[in-house]
Amino acid sequence: MPMAKDPEFVKLLGDQPKIEKIAEGFKFTEGPVCSRRGYLLFSDIPANRIMKWERGSVSVYRENSNSANGLTFDHQGRLLACEANRVTRTEKDGKITVLAESSGRPNDLVYGIDGSVYFTDPRGPAVLQITRKGGARVVAKDCQRPNGVALAPNQQALFVADSGARNIRVYPVAPDGALGEGRVFASLSGAPDGLKTDEAGRVWAAAPDGIWIFDKAGRHLGTAAFPESPSNCNWAEGFRNLYVTARTSVYRLRAAASGARTY
């Protein structure tokens, strides 16, 4: 007899999660981020492109993306990207500004309200912060393979998916952006990848079998199974619903939650 679904999970996604494929035919999708103007950007890593989805149409946003992976925006609406050996910002005129050089391979990033940027480098392995004054510093080195990264809605804690240890760690954020001692927030059966938080403090994590949802205490509420293994997720228009990149496709998951706003 199947286990009863957690009532909070049902409240968020219903008895049967509503999953819609909105784009397909890519090599390996990653880094979804929705502009406040309503369009979606995502990386197609092997194709070396950043793609744009808007009103059902797909176009190339940037060719020769330097193997762009995780994407986000800053408070001015400028695109921030983890690339093969650096973190960049695309200016309003299209020029590329290098925010940090890396000898590793930056994977994912999140923009802080103070103007700093946190990003992960699985090859470090390390979590780094680009301060608002410029320059990157290591703020955590206790993950086996740091991957997805997200800030709590009050920006006083940072969540990091540790793909190597198959868990999500959480760190207190100091006033200067430094991180305190980390602890395991939740464990998964598979390696977590990208993750996001919502305004209630829940964590939504991409994993091989779907999108895992945890409450603010780290209790697993349930998993929304996907046709393809998710790599990352992000909030859709108005920070409602969820865009999910999964191998060759991009999906939209209907969700009764308000996403944490970081840009």
SEKEBA-157472 format. One line per field, with one value per residue (C-alpha): x, y, z; residue number from 1; residue in three letters. Coordinates in nm, 4 decimals, decimal comma, padded with zeros to 6 digits. Layout:
px = (X/...)
py = (Y/...)
pz = (Z/...)
k = (NUM/...)
r = (ALA/...)
This chain:
px = (00,0000/00,1561/00,2451/00,0127/00,1573/00,2585/-00,0246/00,2180/00,3483/-00,0099/-00,0841/00,2157/00,1830/-00,1534/-00,2154/-00,0455/00,2260/00,1513/00,4632/00,4709/00,7547/00,8065/01,1215/01,3229/01,5972/01,9022/02,2237/02,2364/02,0359/02,1339/02,1094/01,7489/01,6751/01,3648/01,4021/01,1636/01,0632/00,9174/01,1628/01,3634/01,7360/01,9160/02,2478/02,2946/02,6432/02,7766/02,6387/02,8291/02,5191/02,2859/01,9313/01,6236/01,2646/00,9847/00,6144/00,6839/00,9671/01,3329/01,6255/01,9981/02,0727/02,4515/02,6769/03,0222/02,9167/03,2484/03,0612/02,8245/02,6512/02,4663/02,2973/02,1304/02,0618/02,1748/01,9484/02,0048/01,8895/02,2389/02,3112/02,5667/02,7133/02,9396/03,1660/03,4501/03,7109/03,5443/03,2316/03,1043/02,8485/02,6883/02,6509/02,3500/02,5492/02,6359/02,9981/03,1286/03,2855/03,4906/03,4020/03,6333/03,8895/03,9062/04,1536/03,8624/03,5208/03,2508/02,9197/02,6354/02,5837/02,3433/02,3271/02,3078/02,1114/02,4384/02,5710/02,8005/02,7878/02,8368/02,9484/03,0562/03,3630/03,3360/03,6992/03,8231/03,6321/03,5114/03,2365/03,3546/03,2216/03,2754/03,2477/03,0763/03,4203/03,5444/03,7684/03,6827/03,7551/03,6975/03,4209/03,3762/03,5827/03,3959/03,1908/03,3126/03,1662/02,9758/02,7140/02,3875/02,3729/02,0847/02,0227/01,7525/01,4680/01,6106/01,9615/02,1010/02,1839/02,3383/02,2410/02,4870/02,4167/02,7059/02,6807/02,9708/02,8182/02,4590/02,3375/02,2532/02,4582/02,3556/02,5811/02,5049/02,5971/02,7938/02,7364/03,0417/02,9222/03,1598/03,0135/03,0023/03,0337/02,8231/02,5986/02,3979/02,0496/01,9129/02,0309/01,9163/01,9302/02,0987/02,3377/02,1648/02,2356/02,0780/01,8495/01,6332/01,4439/01,0949/00,9594/00,8502/01,2096/01,1543/01,4330/01,3588/01,6422/01,7067/01,8137/01,8353/01,4758/01,3037/01,2576/01,2911/01,1121/01,2208/01,0573/01,2641/01,3629/01,5041/01,2148/01,1598/00,8035/00,8121/00,9593/00,8034/00,9164/01,0289/01,0562/01,4253/01,6744/01,6639/01,9889/01,8609/01,5525/01,4449/01,1328/00,9185/00,7333/00,6539/00,8601/00,5737/00,5913/00,9237/01,1279/01,3320/01,6198/01,6455/01,8924/01,7583/01,4543/01,3093/00,9938/00,7527/00,6258/00,3098/00,3667/00,1643/00,4696/00,6353/01,0043/01,2701/01,3681/01,7378/01,7342)
py = (00,0000/00,3365/00,5826/00,8786/01,2008/01,4713/01,7289/02,0170/01,8546/01,8140/02,1769/02,2867/02,0562/01,8825/01,5072/01,4788/01,7381/01,9279/01,9094/02,0603/02,0272/02,3717/02,3146/02,0163/01,9029/02,0274/01,8483/01,9187/02,1993/02,3868/02,7185/02,8352/03,1958/03,4011/03,7699/04,0181/04,0913/03,7408/03,5491/03,2459/03,1950/02,8638/02,7061/02,4278/02,3390/02,1029/02,3337/02,6242/02,8440/03,0365/02,9934/03,2150/03,0927/03,3461/03,2841/02,9356/03,0353/02,9422/03,1471/03,1777/03,4467/03,4073/03,2020/03,0927/03,1033/02,9628/02,6551/02,8657/02,6683/02,8363/03,1711/03,4462/03,8204/04,1086/04,3868/04,5838/04,2928/04,2123/03,8457/03,6713/03,3426/03,0646/02,9826/02,7351/02,9272/03,2453/03,4236/03,7002/03,9778/04,0781/04,4547/04,6353/04,7043/04,3333/04,3594/04,0854/04,1853/03,9221/03,9307/03,6478/03,4220/03,0584/02,7756/02,5371/02,5289/02,7519/02,5674/02,7680/03,1075/03,3293/03,7085/03,8626/04,1706/04,3338/04,3122/04,0169/03,6891/03,3366/03,0652/02,7025/02,5380/02,1563/02,1181/02,3378/02,2074/02,5349/02,7905/03,1414/03,4932/03,7812/04,0846/04,4017/04,5667/04,3043/04,0020/03,6492/03,4790/03,1231/03,1109/02,7330/02,4244/02,1455/02,0128/01,7128/01,8488/02,1769/02,2267/02,4225/02,7259/02,9354/03,2005/03,1773/03,4269/03,6520/03,6100/03,5087/03,1533/02,9955/02,6480/02,4419/02,1126/01,8751/01,6266/01,4218/01,3659/01,3508/01,6149/01,9833/02,1915/02,5228/02,8025/03,1156/03,4345/03,6978/04,0729/04,0910/03,7945/03,5408/03,2006/03,0424/02,6724/02,4589/02,1672/01,9078/02,0451/01,7380/01,4163/01,2662/00,9218/01,0655/01,3522/01,6923/01,9478/02,2946/02,4258/02,7235/02,8502/02,9901/03,2650/03,0087/02,8871/02,5617/02,4233/02,2873/02,0689/01,9045/01,5398/01,2400/01,1267/01,4650/01,7823/01,7190/01,9580/02,0168/02,2328/02,4945/02,2350/02,0003/01,7527/01,5871/01,6680/01,4684/01,4427/01,5483/01,2804/01,3989/01,2238/01,3242/01,3787/01,7437/01,9396/02,2687/02,4767/02,8364/03,0406/03,1420/03,4671/03,6623/03,4132/03,1624/02,8101/02,6504/02,6132/02,2924/02,2041/01,8273/01,6770/01,7513/01,9540/02,2333/02,1852/02,3983/02,2694/02,4266/02,5152/02,7056/02,8767/03,2182/03,1965/03,3780/03,6942/03,7522/03,9929)
pz = (00,0000/-00,1007/00,1733/00,2213/00,0820/00,3250/00,3532/00,3007/-00,0190/-00,1451/-00,0573/-00,2645/-00,5670/-00,5432/-00,5433/-00,8823/-00,9585/-01,2797/-01,4973/-01,8473/-02,0988/-02,2523/-02,4629/-02,5852/-02,8211/-02,6312/-02,5322/-02,1557/-01,9981/-01,6820/-01,4974/-01,5547/-01,4576/-01,5340/-01,6133/-01,4537/-01,8137/-01,8335/-02,0501/-01,9405/-01,9942/-01,9544/-02,0501/-02,3037/-02,1843/-02,4579/-02,7280/-02,5676/-02,5731/-02,3470/-02,4738/-02,4399/-02,4097/-02,4422/-02,5102/-02,6429/-02,8770/-02,8293/-02,9579/-02,8929/-02,6346/-02,6447/-02,8680/-02,7487/-02,3852/-02,2567/-02,1284/-01,9171/-01,6432/-01,3542/-01,4261/-01,2248/-01,2406/-01,0213/-00,8944/-01,2164/-01,4321/-01,5584/-01,6268/-01,4042/-01,5270/-01,4063/-01,6999/-01,7613/-01,5644/-01,4453/-01,3222/-01,5508/-01,5743/-01,9040/-01,9116/-02,0578/-02,3766/-02,4134/-02,3005/-02,0704/-01,7378/-01,5540/-01,1831/-01,0777/-01,2403/-01,1332/-01,1824/-01,1259/-01,2883/-01,1329/-01,1215/-00,9688/-00,8076/-00,6161/-00,5886/-00,2411/-00,1399/-00,0298/-00,3852/-00,3254/-00,5189/-00,3834/-00,6222/-00,5998/-00,7473/-00,7297/-00,8343/-00,5475/-00,3775/-00,2309/-00,1896/-00,2725/-00,2292/-00,4700/-00,2433/-00,3572/-00,3548/-00,6006/-00,5691/-00,4621/-00,1320/-00,0102/00,2528/00,2914/00,2110/00,3916/00,0979/-00,1013/-00,4254/-00,3820/-00,6485/-00,6226/-00,3935/-00,2568/00,0077/00,2722/00,2219/00,4979/00,3468/00,6867/00,5784/00,2689/00,1453/-00,0587/-00,2346/-00,1717/-00,4587/-00,3238/00,0211/-00,1109/00,1282/00,1575/00,3990/00,5560/00,6815/00,8848/00,6982/00,8936/00,8417/00,6133/00,4055/00,5602/00,6446/00,9875/01,0617/00,8312/00,9209/00,7320/00,6629/00,4835/00,3180/-00,0128/-00,1706/-00,4801/-00,5510/-00,5237/-00,7943/-00,8240/-00,5503/-00,4566/-00,1510/-00,1129/00,1134/00,3736/00,4082/00,2208/00,0002/-00,3498/-00,4789/-00,8158/-00,7812/-01,0173/-00,9534/-00,9389/-00,7355/-00,3622/-00,1261/00,2347/00,4984/00,6830/00,9439/00,6771/00,6801/00,3422/00,2337/-00,0886/-00,4363/-00,7669/-01,0159/-01,3619/-01,7015/-01,7154/-01,4335/-01,3212/-01,3096/-01,1699/-01,0970/-01,0536/-00,9962/-01,2906/-01,3665/-01,0510/-00,8491/-00,8726/-01,0169/-01,1017/-01,4194/-01,4207/-01,6517/-01,7057/-01,9515/-02,3025/-02,1979/-01,9873/-01,7784/-01,5763/-01,2408/-01,1018/-00,7361/-00,4766/-00,3305/-00,3520/-00,4365/-00,2352/-00,4231/-00,4748/-00,7712)
k = (1/2/3/4/5/6/7/8/9/10/11/12/13/14/15/16/17/18/19/20/21/22/23/24/25/26/27/28/29/30/31/32/33/34/35/36/37/38/39/40/41/42/43/44/45/46/47/48/49/50/51/52/53/54/55/56/57/58/59/60/61/62/63/64/65/66/67/68/69/70/71/72/73/74/75/76/77/78/79/80/81/82/83/84/85/86/87/88/89/90/91/92/93/94/95/96/97/98/99/100/101/102/103/104/105/106/107/108/109/110/111/112/113/114/115/116/117/118/119/120/121/122/123/124/125/126/127/128/129/130/131/132/133/134/135/136/137/138/139/140/141/142/143/144/145/146/147/148/149/150/151/152/153/154/155/156/157/158/159/160/161/162/163/164/165/166/167/168/169/170/171/172/173/174/175/176/177/178/179/180/181/182/183/184/185/186/187/188/189/190/191/192/193/194/195/196/197/198/199/200/201/202/203/204/205/206/207/208/209/210/211/212/213/214/215/216/217/218/219/220/221/222/223/224/225/226/227/228/229/230/231/232/233/234/235/236/237/238/239/240/241/242/243/244/245/246/247/248/249/250/251/252/253/254/255/256/257/258/259/260/261/262/263)
r = (MET/PRO/MET/ALA/LYS/ASP/PRO/GLU/PHE/VAL/LYS/LEU/LEU/GLY/ASP/GLN/PRO/LYS/ILE/GLU/LYS/ILE/ALA/GLU/GLY/PHE/LYS/PHE/THR/GLU/GLY/PRO/VAL/CYS/SER/ARG/ARG/GLY/TYR/LEU/LEU/PHE/SER/ASP/ILE/PRO/ALA/ASN/ARG/ILE/MET/LYS/TRP/GLU/ARG/GLY/SER/VAL/SER/VAL/TYR/ARG/GLU/ASN/SER/ASN/SER/ALA/ASN/GLY/LEU/THR/PHE/ASP/HIS/GLN/GLY/ARG/LEU/LEU/ALA/CYS/GLU/ALA/ASN/ARG/VAL/THR/ARG/THR/GLU/LYS/ASP/GLY/LYS/ILE/THR/VAL/LEU/ALA/GLU/SER/SER/GLY/ARG/PRO/ASN/ASP/LEU/VAL/TYR/GLY/ILE/ASP/GLY/SER/VAL/TYR/PHE/THR/ASP/PRO/ARG/GLY/PRO/ALA/VAL/LEU/GLN/ILE/THR/ARG/LYS/GLY/GLY/ALA/ARG/VAL/VAL/ALA/LYS/ASP/CYS/GLN/ARG/PRO/ASN/GLY/VAL/ALA/LEU/ALA/PRO/ASN/GLN/GLN/ALA/LEU/PHE/VAL/ALA/ASP/SER/GLY/ALA/ARG/ASN/ILE/ARG/VAL/TYR/PRO/VAL/ALA/PRO/ASP/GLY/ALA/LEU/GLY/GLU/GLY/ARG/VAL/PHE/ALA/SER/LEU/SER/GLY/ALA/PRO/ASP/GLY/LEU/LYS/THR/ASP/GLU/ALA/GLY/ARG/VAL/TRP/ALA/ALA/ALA/PRO/ASP/GLY/ILE/TRP/ILE/PHE/ASP/LYS/ALA/GLY/ARG/HIS/LEU/GLY/THR/ALA/ALA/PHE/PRO/GLU/SER/PRO/SER/ASN/CYS/ASN/TRP/ALA/GLU/GLY/PHE/ARG/ASN/LEU/TYR/VAL/THR/ALA/ARG/THR/SER/VAL/TYR/ARG/LEU/ARG/ALA/ALA/ALA/SER/GLY/ALA/ARG/THR/TYR)
